[in-house]
Amino acid sequence: MIGQTIDNTPFASGGATRDDMQDDWLTRDVWPRRIFAFLIDWVLIAILSAAIAWTIGVLGLLTLGFGFALWHLLWLVPPAYFILWLTTREAATPGQRLLGLTVRQDSALGFAGVAAGPSFAQGVAWTVLLFLSFSVAAGLPLLLVLFTKRRRALHDLLSGLTVVHRHALGPGPWFGSVPPHGAAS
């Protein structure tokens, strides 16, 4: 029989605590979805960048070359994409939304009914640290999702954010009956 507790005392089977169950409910199978969401986002960024580059090219021709100065701003498209989407009400990029993910402040996830999205500063920090993970460390900090609580990468840990299942933000199984691990949600 599985025991229910309000505090962090262990349950009767397996020694799992309420927080462990909540973390598993929020982040179960998130990291593979994050990979596919990231790939979807980069396809969208490539399409958006191509459209902006084409527009700059036309503008450059129409302004007899003056519009070509905007080429120097094209590098801002990927960071702006991530920052602006993460700070929306849904707190997710289109790729994350398509795969049922959202980004939330880690400190607010432990309270029932409270799941604040990232602030603008956290969105900027998350994006900058994500790009540094790729450019400086060849993506190695992303492997932390295999070992950390709530399956967080280094840029998640340092920015105070967690990627969770969007549908898991409501009342979860830790408030009522406890489904077995791997049960359909």
Backbone as JSON Lines, residues from 0, in Angstrom:
{"i":0,"aa":"M","n":[0.84,-1.18,0.0],"ca":[0.0,0.0,0.0],"c":[0.89,1.24,0.0]}
{"i":1,"aa":"I","n":[0.47,2.23,-0.74],"ca":[1.25,3.45,-0.85],"c":[0.69,4.47,0.13]}
{"i":2,"aa":"G","n":[1.57,5.02,0.96],"ca":[1.13,6.01,1.94],"c":[1.13,7.41,1.36]}
{"i":3,"aa":"Q","n":[0.22,8.24,1.82],"ca":[0.13,9.62,1.39],"c":[0.57,10.54,2.53]}
{"i":4,"aa":"T","n":[1.44,11.45,2.25],"ca":[1.87,12.4,3.27],"c":[1.84,13.8,2.7]}
{"i":5,"aa":"I","n":[1.69,14.76,3.59],"ca":[1.69,16.16,3.17],"c":[3.11,16.71,3.19]}
{"i":6,"aa":"D","n":[3.91,16.26,4.12],"ca":[5.29,16.74,4.18],"c":[6.19,15.84,3.33]}
{"i":7,"aa":"N","n":[7.47,15.87,3.55],"ca":[8.39,15.1,2.74],"c":[8.74,13.74,3.32]}
{"i":8,"aa":"T","n":[7.91,13.17,4.16],"ca":[8.22,11.87,4.71],"c":[8.02,10.81,3.64]}
{"i":9,"aa":"P","n":[8.79,9.72,3.7],"ca":[8.72,8.72,2.64],"c":[7.36,8.04,2.56]}
{"i":10,"aa":"F","n":[7.02,7.62,1.36],"ca":[5.83,6.82,1.13],"c":[6.13,5.39,1.54]}
{"i":11,"aa":"A","n":[5.1,4.6,1.66],"ca":[5.25,3.23,2.14],"c":[6.02,2.36,1.16]}
{"i":12,"aa":"S","n":[5.93,2.62,-0.13],"ca":[6.65,1.76,-1.06],"c":[7.71,2.55,-1.79]}
{"i":13,"aa":"G","n":[8.9,2.02,-1.83],"ca":[9.97,2.6,-2.61],"c":[10.69,3.77,-1.98]}
{"i":14,"aa":"G","n":[10.22,4.31,-0.88],"ca":[10.88,5.43,-0.22],"c":[10.77,6.73,-0.98]}
{"i":15,"aa":"A","n":[9.87,6.84,-1.94],"ca":[9.71,8.09,-2.7],"c":[8.97,9.12,-1.85]}
{"i":16,"aa":"T","n":[9.42,10.34,-1.93],"ca":[8.75,11.41,-1.19],"c":[7.74,12.09,-2.11]}
{"i":17,"aa":"R","n":[6.93,12.92,-1.52],"ca":[5.94,13.69,-2.27],"c":[6.63,14.57,-3.31]}
{"i":18,"aa":"D","n":[7.75,15.18,-2.93],"ca":[8.49,16.03,-3.86],"c":[9.06,15.22,-5.03]}
{"i":19,"aa":"D","n":[9.52,13.99,-4.74],"ca":[10.03,13.13,-5.81],"c":[8.92,12.8,-6.81]}
{"i":20,"aa":"M","n":[7.74,12.52,-6.29],"ca":[6.62,12.21,-7.17],"c":[6.23,13.42,-8.0]}
{"i":21,"aa":"Q","n":[6.21,14.59,-7.37],"ca":[5.87,15.81,-8.09],"c":[6.9,16.1,-9.18]}
{"i":22,"aa":"D","n":[8.17,15.95,-8.87],"ca":[9.22,16.18,-9.85],"c":[9.09,15.21,-11.02]}
{"i":23,"aa":"D","n":[8.81,13.95,-10.72],"ca":[8.66,12.97,-11.79],"c":[7.44,13.28,-12.65]}
{"i":24,"aa":"W","n":[6.36,13.7,-12.03],"ca":[5.15,14.05,-12.77],"c":[5.39,15.25,-13.69]}
{"i":25,"aa":"L","n":[6.14,16.24,-13.22],"ca":[6.4,17.45,-14.0],"c":[7.41,17.24,-15.12]}
{"i":26,"aa":"T","n":[8.42,16.4,-14.89],"ca":[9.56,16.34,-15.81],"c":[9.79,14.97,-16.44]}
{"i":27,"aa":"R","n":[8.9,14.03,-16.26],"ca":[9.05,12.7,-16.84],"c":[9.11,12.82,-18.37]}
{"i":28,"aa":"D","n":[10.13,12.22,-18.97],"ca":[10.32,12.2,-20.42],"c":[10.41,13.59,-21.04]}
{"i":29,"aa":"V","n":[10.89,14.56,-20.3],"ca":[11.0,15.92,-20.85],"c":[12.23,16.06,-21.75]}
{"i":30,"aa":"W","n":[13.34,15.47,-21.38],"ca":[14.57,15.75,-22.14],"c":[14.52,15.28,-23.59]}
{"i":31,"aa":"P","n":[13.92,14.13,-23.94],"ca":[13.84,13.82,-25.38],"c":[12.95,14.81,-26.13]}
{"i":32,"aa":"R","n":[11.89,15.24,-25.48],"ca":[11.0,16.23,-26.1],"c":[11.73,17.56,-26.31]}
{"i":33,"aa":"R","n":[12.61,17.9,-25.36],"ca":[13.37,19.14,-25.48],"c":[14.26,19.11,-26.72]}
{"i":34,"aa":"I","n":[14.84,17.96,-27.0],"ca":[15.72,17.84,-28.18],"c":[14.92,18.09,-29.45]}
{"i":35,"aa":"F","n":[13.77,17.44,-29.58],"ca":[12.95,17.62,-30.78],"c":[12.39,19.04,-30.86]}
{"i":36,"aa":"A","n":[12.02,19.61,-29.71],"ca":[11.53,20.99,-29.7],"c":[12.62,21.95,-30.15]}
{"i":37,"aa":"F","n":[13.84,21.69,-29.72],"ca":[14.97,22.53,-30.1],"c":[15.21,22.46,-31.61]}
{"i":38,"aa":"L","n":[15.11,21.27,-32.18],"ca":[15.29,21.11,-33.62],"c":[14.18,21.84,-34.39]}
{"i":39,"aa":"I","n":[12.95,21.72,-33.93],"ca":[11.82,22.43,-34.55],"c":[12.06,23.93,-34.49]}
{"i":40,"aa":"D","n":[12.5,24.41,-33.32],"ca":[12.77,25.85,-33.18],"c":[13.85,26.32,-34.13]}
{"i":41,"aa":"W","n":[14.89,25.53,-34.34],"ca":[15.96,25.95,-35.23],"c":[15.51,25.95,-36.69]}
{"i":42,"aa":"V","n":[14.6,25.06,-37.05],"ca":[14.03,25.11,-38.4],"c":[13.24,26.41,-38.56]}
{"i":43,"aa":"L","n":[12.44,26.75,-37.56],"ca":[11.66,27.99,-37.61],"c":[12.56,29.22,-37.63]}
{"i":44,"aa":"I","n":[13.65,29.18,-36.86],"ca":[14.6,30.29,-36.86],"c":[15.26,30.43,-38.23]}
{"i":45,"aa":"A","n":[15.58,29.31,-38.87],"ca":[16.19,29.36,-40.2],"c":[15.22,29.97,-41.2]}
{"i":46,"aa":"I","n":[13.95,29.59,-41.14],"ca":[12.95,30.16,-42.04],"c":[12.78,31.66,-41.79]}
{"i":47,"aa":"L","n":[12.69,32.03,-40.51],"ca":[12.55,33.44,-40.14],"c":[13.77,34.24,-40.57]}
{"i":48,"aa":"S","n":[14.96,33.69,-40.36],"ca":[16.19,34.39,-40.75],"c":[16.27,34.55,-42.25]}
{"i":49,"aa":"A","n":[15.88,33.52,-43.0],"ca":[15.89,33.62,-44.47],"c":[14.93,34.7,-44.95]}
{"i":50,"aa":"A","n":[13.76,34.77,-44.33],"ca":[12.77,35.8,-44.72],"c":[13.3,37.2,-44.39]}
{"i":51,"aa":"I","n":[13.92,37.34,-43.24],"ca":[14.48,38.65,-42.86],"c":[15.65,39.01,-43.76]}
{"i":52,"aa":"A","n":[16.5,38.03,-44.09],"ca":[17.64,38.29,-44.97],"c":[17.16,38.7,-46.36]}
{"i":53,"aa":"W","n":[16.13,38.04,-46.86],"ca":[15.57,38.41,-48.17],"c":[15.02,39.84,-48.12]}
{"i":54,"aa":"T","n":[14.32,40.16,-47.03],"ca":[13.77,41.51,-46.87],"c":[14.88,42.55,-46.81]}
{"i":55,"aa":"I","n":[15.94,42.24,-46.09],"ca":[17.08,43.16,-46.02],"c":[17.72,43.33,-47.4]}
{"i":56,"aa":"G","n":[17.81,42.24,-48.16],"ca":[18.36,42.32,-49.51],"c":[17.55,43.22,-50.41]}
{"i":57,"aa":"V","n":[16.24,43.06,-50.36],"ca":[15.36,43.92,-51.17],"c":[15.47,45.37,-50.69]}
{"i":58,"aa":"L","n":[15.45,45.55,-49.39],"ca":[15.58,46.9,-48.83],"c":[16.91,47.53,-49.22]}
{"i":59,"aa":"G","n":[17.96,46.73,-49.22],"ca":[19.27,47.23,-49.63],"c":[19.29,47.69,-51.07]}
{"i":60,"aa":"L","n":[18.62,46.94,-51.93],"ca":[18.55,47.35,-53.34],"c":[17.71,48.6,-53.52]}
{"i":61,"aa":"L","n":[16.59,48.67,-52.8],"ca":[15.7,49.83,-52.92],"c":[16.32,51.11,-52.37]}
{"i":62,"aa":"T","n":[17.2,50.98,-51.4],"ca":[17.81,52.17,-50.78],"c":[19.22,52.43,-51.32]}
{"i":63,"aa":"L","n":[19.52,51.81,-52.45],"ca":[20.83,51.98,-53.11],"c":[21.99,51.61,-52.19]}
{"i":64,"aa":"G","n":[21.8,50.55,-51.43],"ca":[22.88,50.01,-50.59],"c":[22.8,50.36,-49.12]}
{"i":65,"aa":"F","n":[22.05,51.38,-48.75],"ca":[21.99,51.77,-47.33],"c":[21.31,50.7,-46.47]}
{"i":66,"aa":"G","n":[20.36,50.01,-47.01],"ca":[19.64,48.98,-46.25],"c":[20.49,47.77,-45.91]}
{"i":67,"aa":"F","n":[21.59,47.58,-46.67],"ca":[22.45,46.43,-46.39],"c":[23.12,46.52,-45.02]}
{"i":68,"aa":"A","n":[23.13,47.68,-44.41],"ca":[23.7,47.83,-43.06],"c":[22.94,47.0,-42.04]}
{"i":69,"aa":"L","n":[21.7,46.66,-42.36],"ca":[20.9,45.85,-41.44],"c":[21.37,44.39,-41.36]}
{"i":70,"aa":"W","n":[22.24,43.97,-42.29],"ca":[22.78,42.61,-42.23],"c":[23.47,42.37,-40.89]}
{"i":71,"aa":"H","n":[24.03,43.4,-40.33],"ca":[24.77,43.26,-39.07],"c":[23.86,42.94,-37.89]}
{"i":72,"aa":"L","n":[22.57,43.12,-38.07],"ca":[21.62,42.81,-36.99],"c":[21.02,41.41,-37.11]}
{"i":73,"aa":"L","n":[21.36,40.7,-38.16],"ca":[20.76,39.38,-38.39],"c":[21.11,38.37,-37.3]}
{"i":74,"aa":"W","n":[22.25,38.53,-36.66],"ca":[22.64,37.61,-35.59],"c":[21.7,37.7,-34.39]}
{"i":75,"aa":"L","n":[20.92,38.77,-34.29],"ca":[19.99,38.93,-33.17],"c":[18.73,38.07,-33.29]}
{"i":76,"aa":"V","n":[18.49,37.49,-34.44],"ca":[17.26,36.72,-34.64],"c":[17.16,35.53,-33.69]}
{"i":77,"aa":"P","n":[18.16,34.63,-33.59],"ca":[17.99,33.5,-32.67],"c":[17.81,33.89,-31.2]}
{"i":78,"aa":"P","n":[18.65,34.79,-30.63],"ca":[18.41,35.14,-29.24],"c":[17.06,35.83,-29.02]}
{"i":79,"aa":"A","n":[16.68,36.71,-29.95],"ca":[15.39,37.38,-29.81],"c":[14.24,36.38,-29.87]}
{"i":80,"aa":"Y","n":[14.36,35.39,-30.73],"ca":[13.35,34.35,-30.86],"c":[13.13,33.66,-29.51]}
{"i":81,"aa":"F","n":[14.22,33.18,-28.9],"ca":[14.1,32.46,-27.63],"c":[13.62,33.37,-26.5]}
{"i":82,"aa":"I","n":[14.21,34.54,-26.39],"ca":[13.85,35.45,-25.29],"c":[12.39,35.88,-25.38]}
{"i":83,"aa":"L","n":[11.96,36.29,-26.56],"ca":[10.59,36.78,-26.7],"c":[9.57,35.67,-26.51]}
{"i":84,"aa":"W","n":[9.82,34.47,-27.01],"ca":[8.87,33.38,-26.81],"c":[8.84,32.91,-25.36]}
{"i":85,"aa":"L","n":[10.0,32.87,-24.7],"ca":[10.02,32.39,-23.31],"c":[9.33,33.35,-22.35]}
{"i":86,"aa":"T","n":[9.26,34.61,-22.71],"ca":[8.64,35.58,-21.8],"c":[7.19,35.87,-22.15]}
{"i":87,"aa":"T","n":[6.58,35.06,-23.01],"ca":[5.15,35.19,-23.28],"c":[4.37,34.53,-22.16]}
{"i":88,"aa":"R","n":[3.07,34.65,-22.21],"ca":[2.21,34.04,-21.19],"c":[2.36,32.51,-21.17]}
{"i":89,"aa":"E","n":[2.55,31.91,-22.34],"ca":[2.71,30.45,-22.42],"c":[4.1,30.0,-21.98]}
{"i":90,"aa":"A","n":[5.06,30.89,-21.98],"ca":[6.44,30.61,-21.54],"c":[7.03,29.4,-22.26]}
{"i":91,"aa":"A","n":[6.89,29.39,-23.58],"ca":[7.43,28.29,-24.37],"c":[7.65,28.76,-25.8]}
{"i":92,"aa":"T","n":[8.68,28.22,-26.42],"ca":[8.89,28.47,-27.84],"c":[7.86,27.66,-28.62]}
{"i":93,"aa":"P","n":[7.68,27.95,-29.9],"ca":[6.73,27.15,-30.68],"c":[7.05,25.64,-30.67]}
{"i":94,"aa":"G","n":[8.32,25.3,-30.73],"ca":[8.7,23.88,-30.66],"c":[8.31,23.25,-29.33]}
{"i":95,"aa":"Q","n":[8.54,23.96,-28.24],"ca":[8.17,23.47,-26.93],"c":[6.66,23.34,-26.8]}
{"i":96,"aa":"R","n":[5.93,24.32,-27.29],"ca":[4.47,24.27,-27.22],"c":[3.92,23.11,-28.03]}
{"i":97,"aa":"L","n":[4.5,22.87,-29.21],"ca":[4.06,21.77,-30.06],"c":[4.23,20.42,-29.36]}
{"i":98,"aa":"L","n":[5.26,20.3,-28.55],"ca":[5.53,19.04,-27.85],"c":[5.04,19.04,-26.41]}
{"i":99,"aa":"G","n":[4.2,20.0,-26.03],"ca":[3.57,20.0,-24.72],"c":[4.46,20.41,-23.57]}
{"i":100,"aa":"L","n":[5.47,21.23,-23.84],"ca":[6.39,21.67,-22.79],"c":[6.18,23.15,-22.49]}
{"i":101,"aa":"T","n":[6.6,23.55,-21.31],"ca":[6.61,24.96,-20.94],"c":[7.76,25.19,-19.97]}
{"i":102,"aa":"V","n":[8.18,26.43,-19.83],"ca":[9.3,26.79,-18.96],"c":[8.74,27.53,-17.76]}
{"i":103,"aa":"R","n":[9.16,27.12,-16.57],"ca":[8.67,27.74,-15.33],"c":[9.84,28.03,-14.4]}
{"i":104,"aa":"Q","n":[9.61,28.98,-13.49],"ca":[10.6,29.27,-12.45],"c":[10.68,28.09,-11.51]}
{"i":105,"aa":"D","n":[11.86,27.59,-11.29],"ca":[12.04,26.4,-10.47],"c":[11.6,26.63,-9.03]}
{"i":106,"aa":"S","n":[11.83,27.81,-8.51],"ca":[11.5,28.09,-7.11],"c":[10.0,28.08,-6.85]}
{"i":107,"aa":"A","n":[9.18,28.28,-7.88],"ca":[7.74,28.35,-7.7],"c":[7.04,27.01,-7.95]}
{"i":108,"aa":"L","n":[7.76,26.0,-8.4],"ca":[7.12,24.73,-8.74],"c":[6.66,23.93,-7.53]}
{"i":109,"aa":"G","n":[7.22,24.16,-6.37],"ca":[6.86,23.38,-5.2],"c":[5.55,23.77,-4.56]}
{"i":110,"aa":"F","n":[4.96,24.87,-4.97],"ca":[3.75,25.35,-4.35],"c":[2.55,25.03,-5.23]}
{"i":111,"aa":"A","n":[1.53,24.46,-4.65],"ca":[0.33,24.08,-5.4],"c":[-0.32,25.31,-6.01]}
{"i":112,"aa":"G","n":[-0.61,25.23,-7.29],"ca":[-1.29,26.32,-7.96],"c":[-0.4,27.46,-8.4]}
{"i":113,"aa":"V","n":[0.89,27.44,-8.06],"ca":[1.79,28.52,-8.43],"c":[2.85,27.95,-9.38]}
{"i":114,"aa":"A","n":[2.91,28.5,-10.55],"ca":[3.92,28.08,-11.51],"c":[4.24,29.27,-12.39]}
{"i":115,"aa":"A","n":[5.05,30.17,-11.87],"ca":[5.36,31.42,-12.58],"c":[6.26,31.16,-13.77]}
{"i":116,"aa":"G","n":[5.97,31.85,-14.86],"ca":[6.83,31.78,-16.03],"c":[8.09,32.59,-15.79]}
{"i":117,"aa":"P","n":[9.03,32.51,-16.72],"ca":[10.29,33.23,-16.55],"c":[10.11,34.74,-16.67]}
{"i":118,"aa":"S","n":[10.9,35.46,-15.91],"ca":[10.95,36.91,-16.08],"c":[11.79,37.22,-17.32]}
{"i":119,"aa":"F","n":[11.79,38.48,-17.73],"ca":[12.6,38.85,-18.9],"c":[14.07,38.59,-18.63]}
{"i":120,"aa":"A","n":[14.54,38.92,-17.42],"ca":[15.95,38.7,-17.08],"c":[16.3,37.21,-17.11]}
{"i":121,"aa":"Q","n":[15.37,36.37,-16.62],"ca":[15.63,34.93,-16.66],"c":[15.63,34.41,-18.09]}
{"i":122,"aa":"G","n":[14.77,34.96,-18.94],"ca":[14.76,34.57,-20.35],"c":[16.07,34.93,-21.04]}
{"i":123,"aa":"V","n":[16.58,36.11,-20.73],"ca":[17.87,36.52,-21.3],"c":[18.98,35.61,-20.78]}
{"i":124,"aa":"A","n":[19.01,35.38,-19.47],"ca":[20.06,34.53,-18.89],"c":[19.99,33.12,-19.47]}
{"i":125,"aa":"W","n":[18.79,32.56,-19.56],"ca":[18.6,31.2,-20.1],"c":[19.13,31.13,-21.52]}
{"i":126,"aa":"T","n":[18.8,32.13,-22.34],"ca":[19.21,32.13,-23.74],"c":[20.72,32.3,-23.89]}
{"i":127,"aa":"V","n":[21.3,33.24,-23.17],"ca":[22.74,33.46,-23.24],"c":[23.49,32.22,-22.78]}
{"i":128,"aa":"L","n":[23.05,31.63,-21.68],"ca":[23.72,30.43,-21.17],"c":[23.54,29.24,-22.1]}
{"i":129,"aa":"L","n":[22.4,29.14,-22.75],"ca":[22.19,28.07,-23.74],"c":[23.18,28.2,-24.88]}
{"i":130,"aa":"F","n":[23.33,29.42,-25.41],"ca":[24.26,29.63,-26.51],"c":[25.71,29.41,-26.07]}
{"i":131,"aa":"L","n":[26.03,29.79,-24.84],"ca":[27.38,29.53,-24.33],"c":[27.63,28.03,-24.17]}
{"i":132,"aa":"S","n":[26.6,27.28,-23.8],"ca":[26.74,25.83,-23.68],"c":[27.17,25.21,-25.0]}
{"i":133,"aa":"F","n":[26.65,25.73,-26.1],"ca":[27.01,25.21,-27.41],"c":[28.33,25.76,-27.91]}
{"i":134,"aa":"S","n":[28.52,27.06,-27.77],"ca":[29.69,27.68,-28.38],"c":[30.98,27.45,-27.6]}
{"i":135,"aa":"V","n":[30.91,27.43,-26.29],"ca":[32.12,27.29,-25.48],"c":[32.39,25.83,-25.1]}
{"i":136,"aa":"A","n":[31.34,25.12,-24.71],"ca":[31.54,23.77,-24.17],"c":[31.01,22.67,-25.08]}
{"i":137,"aa":"A","n":[30.75,22.98,-26.33],"ca":[30.32,21.99,-27.32],"c":[29.08,21.19,-26.87]}
{"i":138,"aa":"G","n":[28.22,21.82,-26.11],"ca":[26.98,21.16,-25.7],"c":[27.09,20.23,-24.52]}
{"i":139,"aa":"L","n":[28.28,20.06,-23.95],"ca":[28.45,19.13,-22.82],"c":[27.59,19.48,-21.6]}
{"i":140,"aa":"P","n":[27.38,20.77,-21.27],"ca":[26.52,21.07,-20.12],"c":[25.08,20.59,-20.28]}
{"i":141,"aa":"L","n":[24.68,20.3,-21.51],"ca":[23.32,19.79,-21.74],"c":[23.16,18.37,-21.22]}
{"i":142,"aa":"L","n":[24.26,17.65,-21.06],"ca":[24.19,16.27,-20.56],"c":[23.77,16.19,-19.09]}
{"i":143,"aa":"L","n":[23.77,17.32,-18.4],"ca":[23.34,17.33,-17.01],"c":[21.9,16.87,-16.84]}
{"i":144,"aa":"V","n":[21.09,16.95,-17.9],"ca":[19.69,16.52,-17.79],"c":[19.59,15.05,-17.42]}
{"i":145,"aa":"L","n":[20.63,14.29,-17.67],"ca":[20.61,12.87,-17.34],"c":[20.88,12.6,-15.86]}
{"i":146,"aa":"F","n":[21.39,13.61,-15.14],"ca":[21.83,13.38,-13.77],"c":[21.2,14.29,-12.72]}
{"i":147,"aa":"T","n":[20.56,15.36,-13.1],"ca":[20.08,16.34,-12.14],"c":[18.62,16.12,-11.77]}
{"i":148,"aa":"K","n":[18.27,16.62,-10.61],"ca":[16.88,16.61,-10.18],"c":[16.08,17.49,-11.14]}
{"i":149,"aa":"R","n":[14.91,17.07,-11.47],"ca":[14.04,17.76,-12.43],"c":[14.63,17.84,-13.82]}
{"i":150,"aa":"R","n":[15.66,17.03,-14.09],"ca":[16.23,16.89,-15.42],"c":[16.59,18.24,-16.05]}
{"i":151,"aa":"R","n":[17.39,19.0,-15.33],"ca":[17.75,20.36,-15.76],"c":[19.17,20.4,-16.31]}
{"i":152,"aa":"A","n":[19.36,21.14,-17.39],"ca":[20.68,21.38,-17.97],"c":[21.34,22.54,-17.22]}
{"i":153,"aa":"L","n":[22.59,22.8,-17.52],"ca":[23.33,23.85,-16.8],"c":[22.67,25.22,-16.98]}
{"i":154,"aa":"H","n":[22.21,25.53,-18.18],"ca":[21.57,26.84,-18.39],"c":[20.26,26.95,-17.62]}
{"i":155,"aa":"D","n":[19.58,25.82,-17.39],"ca":[18.37,25.82,-16.55],"c":[18.73,26.09,-15.09]}
{"i":156,"aa":"L","n":[19.75,25.4,-14.61],"ca":[20.18,25.54,-13.21],"c":[20.61,26.97,-12.91]}
{"i":157,"aa":"L","n":[21.43,27.54,-13.79],"ca":[21.97,28.88,-13.53],"c":[20.95,29.99,-13.7]}
{"i":158,"aa":"S","n":[19.93,29.76,-14.51],"ca":[18.9,30.79,-14.7],"c":[17.7,30.59,-13.77]}
{"i":159,"aa":"G","n":[17.66,29.49,-13.03],"ca":[16.56,29.26,-12.1],"c":[15.27,28.81,-12.77]}
{"i":160,"aa":"L","n":[15.38,28.16,-13.93],"ca":[14.21,27.72,-14.68],"c":[14.17,26.21,-14.83]}
{"i":161,"aa":"T","n":[12.99,25.69,-15.08],"ca":[12.79,24.26,-15.3],"c":[11.82,24.07,-16.45]}
{"i":162,"aa":"V","n":[12.11,23.14,-17.34],"ca":[11.2,22.8,-18.42],"c":[10.33,21.65,-17.94]}
{"i":163,"aa":"V","n":[9.01,21.83,-18.02],"ca":[8.06,20.84,-17.5],"c":[6.98,20.56,-18.54]}
{"i":164,"aa":"H","n":[6.24,19.48,-18.3],"ca":[5.06,19.19,-19.12],"c":[4.0,20.24,-18.82]}
{"i":165,"aa":"R","n":[3.44,20.83,-19.85],"ca":[2.41,21.85,-19.67],"c":[1.18,21.3,-18.97]}
{"i":166,"aa":"H","n":[0.77,20.09,-19.32],"ca":[-0.44,19.51,-18.73],"c":[-0.25,19.06,-17.29]}
{"i":167,"aa":"A","n":[0.99,18.98,-16.83],"ca":[1.25,18.52,-15.46],"c":[1.23,19.65,-14.44]}
{"i":168,"aa":"L","n":[0.96,20.87,-14.86],"ca":[0.99,21.99,-13.93],"c":[-0.24,22.08,-13.05]}
{"i":169,"aa":"G","n":[-1.32,21.43,-13.4],"ca":[-2.51,21.42,-12.57],"c":[-2.32,20.48,-11.39]}
{"i":170,"aa":"P","n":[-3.39,20.21,-10.66],"ca":[-3.28,19.26,-9.55],"c":[-2.79,17.91,-10.06]}
{"i":171,"aa":"G","n":[-1.79,17.41,-9.42],"ca":[-1.18,16.16,-9.88],"c":[-1.53,14.99,-9.0]}
{"i":172,"aa":"P","n":[-0.95,13.86,-9.3],"ca":[-1.26,12.64,-8.57],"c":[-0.79,12.65,-7.13]}
{"i":173,"aa":"W","n":[0.11,13.6,-6.78],"ca":[0.61,13.63,-5.4],"c":[-0.44,14.18,-4.45]}
{"i":174,"aa":"F","n":[-1.55,14.73,-4.98],"ca":[-2.62,15.22,-4.13],"c":[-3.69,14.16,-3.89]}
{"i":175,"aa":"G","n":[-3.75,13.18,-4.75],"ca":[-4.77,12.14,-4.63],"c":[-4.13,10.78,-4.7]}
{"i":176,"aa":"S","n":[-4.71,9.91,-5.52],"ca":[-4.14,8.58,-5.64],"c":[-2.85,8.66,-6.44]}
{"i":177,"aa":"V","n":[-1.98,7.73,-6.22],"ca":[-0.67,7.73,-6.82],"c":[-0.63,6.68,-7.93]}
{"i":178,"aa":"P","n":[-0.44,7.12,-9.21],"ca":[-0.36,6.14,-10.28],"c":[1.01,5.46,-10.27]}
{"i":179,"aa":"P","n":[1.09,4.24,-10.77],"ca":[2.39,3.59,-10.86],"c":[3.28,4.33,-11.84]}
{"i":180,"aa":"H","n":[4.59,4.18,-11.68],"ca":[5.54,4.87,-12.56],"c":[5.3,4.41,-13.99]}
{"i":181,"aa":"G","n":[5.25,5.39,-14.89],"ca":[5.05,5.08,-16.29],"c":[3.6,5.01,-16.7]}
{"i":182,"aa":"A","n":[2.67,5.26,-15.77],"ca":[1.25,5.22,-16.12],"c":[0.92,6.39,-17.03]}
{"i":183,"aa":"A","n":[-0.02,6.19,-17.9],"ca":[-0.41,7.26,-18.83],"c":[-1.0,8.44,-18.06]}
{"i":184,"aa":"S","n":[-0.65,9.64,-18.53],"ca":[-1.16,10.83,-17.86],"c":[-2.24,11.49,-18.65]}
